[in-house]
Amino acid sequence: QKEVEQDPGPLSVPEGAIVSLNCTYSNSAFQYFMWYRQYSRKGPELLMYTYSSGNKEDGRFTAQVDKSSKYISLFIRDSQPSDSATYLCAMIGYSSASKIIFGSGTRLSIRP
Amino acid sequence: SAVISQKPSRDICQRGTSLTIQCQVDSQVTMMFWYRQQPGQSLTLIATANQGSEATYESGFVIDKFPISRPNLTFSTLTVSNMSPEDSSIYLCSVDGPGYNEQFFGPGTRLTVL
């Protein structure tokens, strides 16, 4: 079993729709939960992160963590064609020896 | 944020040859990381490169196959040796960001082995 599972998609939605991207994980030691966005032919860039459980909002983006279910989500409101990219969830424990573990990414396409 | 460049951006190589990928950062950093991103797969850490010491390899990756150099605090190279089609992938370098959980990535090198 992979430590982090993510549906690869592709996911195609019309412009303006609400998008929900999700990951599940198995390691209860993870404490920081991140979402990276990767445009075609580019490296991933950090979109937002959450520490432990709860919600975090940043503009049109909301990250949600449910540690009891080992489930994290990224919601995109009022989706735009510029949001079309691959979204990778990532997580890391609190130990100094921890390494970032990435999901395989979900390819998202926003149709104008 | 750090600006990272990689060379080459892409290459097509023959089986059995080797390719060296360069990573340049616009500021001095302690650690640099090399990842592999295969289609449909997670970003997988190959090794961590500290200046002045041997690189630390992750399970499944060995120095003979992926030798790494780190001659100074802004530059590193990854060599993919004796390539096979299974080495076809995107190779990315990264550096730590200011936050505990953040990394900045280069644009990647897209490698195809025939």
Interface residues (C-beta under 8 A of the other chain):
Chain A: K2 V4 P8 Y32 M34 R41 K42 G43 P44 E45 L46 Y49 L88 A90 I92 K99 I100 I101 F102 G103 S104 G105
Chain B: I4 G40 Q41 S42 L43 T44 L45 L92 S94 G97 G99 Y100 N101 E102 Q103 F104 F105 G106 P107 G108 R110
